[in-house]
Amino acid sequence: MDGGGRKTTGNFAKMYFVSGWIGHGGTAPEATLAAMRPERLADTVPACSASGAGFGIAAYGECLVHRADDGLIVVLGGHGPAGEGPALAARVAADYAAGRSCVEGLPGPFALTIVDPARHAALIATDRFGMLPIYYCAGPAGLVFASRLGGVRAHPEVPVHLDPQSIYDYVFYHCIPSPQTIFRGIAKLRPAEALGWIGGRARQRTYWLPDFVTLPAADAAALERELPERLERAVARHQGGVPNGAFLSGGLDSSSVAGMLKRVQHEADTFTIGFDAQGYDESGYARLAADYFGTRHHEYFVTPRDVVDMLPVIARFYDEPFGNSSAIPAYFCARMAKDAGVARMLAGDGGDELFAGNTRYVEQDVFERYQHLPEFLRGALETGYAILPFLKDWSIPGKGWRYIQQARMGLPDRLQSYNFLQRMDAAAVFERDWFAHVDRQAPWQAWRHRYGEAASGSALQRMLYLDWKFTLADNDLVKVNGMCELAGVDVCYPMLDDGVVDFSTRIAEATMLPGRELRGFYKRAFGSFLPRAIIDKSKHGFGLPFGVWMREDPGLREIVRATLDSLAGRRIFAPAFLEQAVGMHQTGSAAYYGELLWILTVLELWLEGAGIS
């Protein structure tokens, strides 16, 4: 398989795009619709195209369209001819016209756009996890929307200016979480959000929040039997129409999905990525799972040369700067599937965030116990370290001090203990003039707000919900969706099926983590389905050994060095910081500081690709 840097553009198995506006004037609406269409769709016949005085809408690919007699247009992306088909879009139109909510009952994934020229109104909404995003610019003059950021940016009446706050937040999160975008004045819907526009005003609402009503621990056995059945039904829902395959890392979730695919499809292809780097390669577990279930297995070993060739292409393909280095292996895995004739990939994303599979969920319980100590005891411990500061430098007392420091932070802030901007002086990272336009508390406030939204949940359930909104919606799903699109295959997420998600909210914490065992409930539920070695293995994934490789590979060092030199000329980051970042990678943790260099490199490559000087 050649990693020769070609840019794949087209032949998408499940392509969907919508763009439009309501309220904005303009003398050439058809030309505006054409300008908002991505270049890759230049020769594609639209599934829907309409424009008139003060409105326009065009949709391409797999979507449902309903046109009412009064001019109302409904476009529902993400739903093909299976199931209710066109009747679903008609039902949405009827609910909207009757003033009823038309979003809550929609199964995901979906992106809904309604243009109502008669009332000079519109509605846009996305599913619970924002799997099909919608970008928009709302103001007194009207609402412009599109399923790609470039579509909104191309509208002639939308101003385009970089947002310093979003670049700061990108370094904080390694992505730009909703509702922000890289451009000031252009936003994207949050997961489970609907926005109505009427009378020159936008009104937003979150239409779904999880209801963590848990069942007694005594029902654990029944729940363990129910989960595999639900996952099998979720996998079966994606059958038919095109050949399916599955990502397979050899972990719990990808192995479960691959095994269920083989069960319902009888013949199944699985795909994995390997690395010639100690501590990163898990392809042996993927082969074990493939042999156990009897799938046709494919694997490819990513090399540093692959990264050099594809990094600029991948960095510029995303709508915004996106700093998850696992995009590289995700792309090569999806492209391998495309080359094998697979049109739709099933991914296991979501299992850790639904069924408590990340080590931080257990670690935080240890820190939370400090908050339950008597106040006098906490005060005595902290006073002791203040009076005898040299204890902080000793081995065991020093660990105690670091424990107290983290415990005092509280949730959810403590989850960002290893954040680059938490461990560095942010004022020294950025140029002074740029930093003056940044609110360094803004990402913390967004973090706390999301954590607090799950008001009915325990600390564990709130952490899970927080990960649904950030780790999944703004990061992992963006990564996989983008790389599958670039490779030319569709992707779906059985773990995020509405039935599986709702089921997860019924599981009590003691059942979810019996004895504080990560994925304890899940492992029991799938104990007779998965091979024992998969059940017992430690957590891993498709992580890229970029930082390790960069120390050894001159090609990687060259592209990073050249890109950082270009980034220094933008006067966003302090030159001394950029030099410090390179030095820290050479002398400190290659993986940790390699990730810092990655997000900086991706940012500059994206800015160059977007034509921003």
Protein Blocks (a to p, Z undefined) as FASTA:
>chain_A
ZZehpaceejifbgcdddddehiacjblmlmmmmmpcfklmmpccfbdcddehiacddeh
jddddddfkopacddehiafehjlmmlmmmmmmmmmnopafklmpccddddddddfknop
adddddfkomagcdddddfkbccddfbfklmmmpmklccdddfklmmmmmmnopacdfbd
fbehiacddehiacddeehiacdddfbdcddddddfklmmmmmmmmmmmmmmmmmmmggh
iacddddehpaklmmmmmmmmmmnopacddddddddehkacklmmmmmmmmnopacdddd
ddfklmmmmmmmmmmmpmbdcfbfklmmmmmmmmmmmmnopabdcdfehjlmmnopafkl
mmmmmmmmmmmpcfklmmmmmmmmmmmmmlmmpmklmmmmmmmmmmmnopaklmmmmgmk
lmpcfklmpcfklmmmpcfklmmmmmmmmmmmmmmbcfklmmmmmmmmmmmmmmmmmmmm
mmmmmnopacddfklgfklmmmmmmpcfklmmgghighklmmmmmmmmpcfklmmpccdd
jddfklmmmmmmmklmmmmmmmmmmmmmnomacfklmmmmmmmmmmmcfklmmmmmmmmm
mmmmmmmmnopZZ
